[in-house]
Amino acid sequence: ETGVTQSPTHLIKTRGQQVTLRCSSQSGHNTVSWYQQALGQGPQFIFQYYREEENGRGNFPPRFSGLQFPNYSSELNVNALELDDSALYLCASSTSTDTQYFGPGTRLTVL
Amino acid sequence: QKEVEQNSGPLSVPEGAIASLNCTYSDRGSQSFFWYRQYSGKSPELIMSIYSNGDKEDGRFTAQLNKASQYVSLLIRDSQPSDSATYLCAVNKDQAGTALIFGKGTTLSVSS
């Protein structure tokens, strides 16, 4: 167990809807990174938050947005859901060094 | 955009054998390298990190890094059926940050 938690575990939405995924980081970690993992692929970096500020973003459109709170927990918001957004969404927490520990993930299905 | 490449497999080995997993990366500036194990339907679990050229051993696992050849590998000795999983190679996106670039993963199957 890494101490990183995510909610919900599974989620089913329809195209065009909006979704919010949540992540609680491991105690002592101030950095949260979000990844999208499509079936059969490696995780793809969405963005990272360090001390409540966005600290890097991957090749994802602006309808993917995030937030980090003072307790270092984080949210990932996706607007105008598309079928291709169906994936496992992973949250990873770390300190300012670069070893990342993943939560259990949220499986999002868009119908 | 940095690229990390792995043979998708499946790699099949008998129980007790050595499994060798390989990964190449394109950006010479990459500084940190990681191997994660992912069981079907689960999230990635960190196995090893390596930062310097050479070998790093942890139990049955050995990571090897050759920055000149831009190559990193993972050896699993005395492979067990419980080692059957997808192994993901990951590289830091840049020197200062912690965003990771992953390969697609290699599926390992260990038969008893």
HADDOCK unambig.tbl for C-alpha pairs under 7 A between the chains (distance, minus, plus):
assign (segid A and resid 41 and name CA) (segid B and resid 104 and name CA) 4.86 0.50 0.50
assign (segid A and resid 42 and name CA) (segid B and resid 102 and name CA) 5.56 0.50 0.50
assign (segid A and resid 42 and name CA) (segid B and resid 103 and name CA) 5.57 0.50 0.50
assign (segid A and resid 42 and name CA) (segid B and resid 104 and name CA) 4.19 0.50 0.50
assign (segid A and resid 42 and name CA) (segid B and resid 105 and name CA) 6.18 0.50 0.50
assign (segid A and resid 43 and name CA) (segid B and resid 102 and name CA) 6.11 0.50 0.50
assign (segid A and resid 44 and name CA) (segid B and resid 101 and name CA) 6.93 0.50 0.50
assign (segid A and resid 44 and name CA) (segid B and resid 102 and name CA) 6.97 0.50 0.50
assign (segid A and resid 45 and name CA) (segid B and resid 99 and name CA) 6.67 0.50 0.50
assign (segid A and resid 45 and name CA) (segid B and resid 100 and name CA) 6.71 0.50 0.50
assign (segid A and resid 45 and name CA) (segid B and resid 101 and name CA) 6.97 0.50 0.50
assign (segid A and resid 98 and name CA) (segid B and resid 98 and name CA) 4.78 0.50 0.50
assign (segid A and resid 101 and name CA) (segid B and resid 46 and name CA) 6.91 0.50 0.50
assign (segid A and resid 102 and name CA) (segid B and resid 43 and name CA) 6.63 0.50 0.50
assign (segid A and resid 102 and name CA) (segid B and resid 44 and name CA) 6.36 0.50 0.50
assign (segid A and resid 102 and name CA) (segid B and resid 45 and name CA) 6.89 0.50 0.50
assign (segid A and resid 103 and name CA) (segid B and resid 43 and name CA) 6.76 0.50 0.50
assign (segid A and resid 104 and name CA) (segid B and resid 42 and name CA) 6.51 0.50 0.50
assign (segid A and resid 104 and name CA) (segid B and resid 43 and name CA) 5.18 0.50 0.50
assign (segid A and resid 105 and name CA) (segid B and resid 43 and name CA) 6.16 0.50 0.50
